[in-house]
Amino acid sequence: MLPESYRAGDFADRFIAGFDDTLAPLIETLDCLEAYFGPRTAPADFLAWTLRWTGTDLPAAVGTTGRRNALLLGRRLHGLRGTQAGLELLAHAVLEATVEVAESGGTVRGRWPQECPRADEGAARPAHPWADVHLVLSPAASERCGGRTGDVEALVRDWLPAGVTSRVRVSLGGPAASAAPASPEDVV
């Protein structure tokens, strides 16, 4: 589409080739833009950026599959935050772990509910609601964690209800080895 005078010689071809080299990555990115916003197809670095949009701060023990699941579950996962179901969903779909929770039953308007289980009928009820959480990471998550479980413990504490006294224990490997990590297709 260039005038005849510009098509004579190779200068115009070399000049235009410079624009091709410079603009090709930009045009390729724009052609694939919808893939960047899909949790199943986004590049790993873009996943981290998108998770920051949702306020989801995940530790290094969470792999790419877990990060994709966190984006796919988005509103559902955050809507269950502070519940046992939410903690179990976070553990299974995002952390590639199994979780065991023992809890006091919570409070209703500052009083203990009548059906609250007691270890001993004569024992006094605890002053505050409590939860004992034991998380067992899969071998792959354990390897990514590198033996440092503090970030995972902090994430689990952040997902517990406010005002609940908790003890969080994280084990590496073990019983979760038989459980395969959830894929995005299994979660949705």
N, C-alpha and C positions, 0 to 999 in steps of 0.2 A: 504494500500500500504506500510505499515511498515514491516520491517523484523519480523520474528517470535519471536525473543528475545525481541523486544520492545512491542509486543502485549501481552505478558504475564504480568498479573497484571493490576492494574488500574492506575499506575503512568503515563503511556503514554497518557491515556485518559484524565486525569486531566491536564497534561502538554499541550496537544493540545487544550483543552477546553479554556485555558487562551488566546490562540491566537484567538480563535473564538470570545470571548468576546471583545477583543481589535480591531480586524480587521473587524468585522461584520458591524459597522457603516460606515467605509470607503468603504467597498465593496457595501453596500446598496446605498451610495451616488453616487458612480461611475456607478452603474446600472441605476440610475435615473438622470444622469447628464444632458441629453437633457431637462428635465423638469425644471431645474434651469434657462435655458436660454430662455425659452418660456415665454413671458409676461403674458399669461393666467394661467400658472401653477407654476411660480416661487414663492418661499416662500417670505413673506413680507420683511424680513430683506435683502434678496438677491435683491428684487426690488429696495430698496434704494441704494444699492451698484451699480446696473446696471444703475440707473438714474444718478449717479455721473459720470459714464463713458461718458454719453451723454451731460454732463454739465447742466443738468436740476435740478435746486434746487427748490424743492416744499415745501411750508409751511405745518405746522401741520394740517391745515384745509383740506388738500387734503387726502382723504381716499384711501384705497387699490384699489378700482375700478378706481379712478382717476389716481393713479400712474400706474396701468396697461394700462389704455388708453393712458397716456403720452408715454409709451414705444411702444405701438402698432402704434401710430400715428407718432412717431419719426421724420423722415425726413419731412413728410408733415407738421407737426406742426411747426418745426423749419424753414421750407421754407416759411411759411406764417407769420413769426414773423415780427412785425412792420406794419402789415396791419389790417384793421378792421375784415376781414375774419379770420385771425389768432387769434385775440383777442376773437372773438365769439366762435371759435373752442375750445380755451383754457378754456373759461368760461363754455361752455356747457359740454364738454367731460371730462375735468380734474377737474375743480373747483366745478362742480355741481351747477351752477349759471346761471342766466340770465344777460344779459348785454345790456345797452342802451348807445350808443355813439353819441354825438353831436360834430361836428368838423368844422373847418373853411374852409376846402377844400384844405389845404396845399399850397405849392408853387411850381412853375415850374421854375427852374433856377433862383431862387431868386425873381421872380415876382409872383404876385397873378394871378391865372387864371381868365379869363374874366367871366366864368360861376360861380365864387365863390359866394355863397349866402350871402346876406347882410340883417341884421335885419331892417335897415333903409337906404334908398337910399342916404341920406345926410351924413351918418356916415362914418367916416374914417375906412379903413381896419386896422385890428390889425397889429402890427409890426412883430409878429411871428405867425406861425401856432399854433393852439391850439386844444385841445380835452377835452371834459367834459365826463368822463366815470362814469357811475353808475352801480355797480355790486350788484346783490341781491343774496346772498347765500341761498341754500336750508336749511331747518331746520337741516338736518343731518350734513351738512358742518358747519352750525352756531354752533352746539353743539361741534363739534371737535375743532372749532376755539376758543371756550370759551370766546367770547366777545372781543378777541384781534385780530383786523383786520389789524394791521400794516404790518404783513408779507404778507397778501393777497394784500394789496395796493402796497407794494414794488414789488411784482411779476407782477402785472398789469402794473405798471409804466415801468418795465423792458421790457415788451412786446410792449410798444408803440414805434413809430418811434423816432429815435434820433433827437434832436432839436425841439421837439414838446412840447410846454408848456401845462401842463395837470393839471386837477383837477380830482382826483380819489376819489369816495365815495363808501364805502362798507356797505350794509345794511344786517342785519341778519334776516333770515326767510322771511316771507312776501310772495309776489306773486310767488316766485319760488317754494313754497310748493306744488303746483299742478304738477310741472314738475318733472317727475321721473329722477333720475340720469342715464346717459347713461351707458349701459353695453358695455364691449369690443365687443360683437357681433353687437351692434348697430353702433359702430364707424367705424368698418372696412368694 
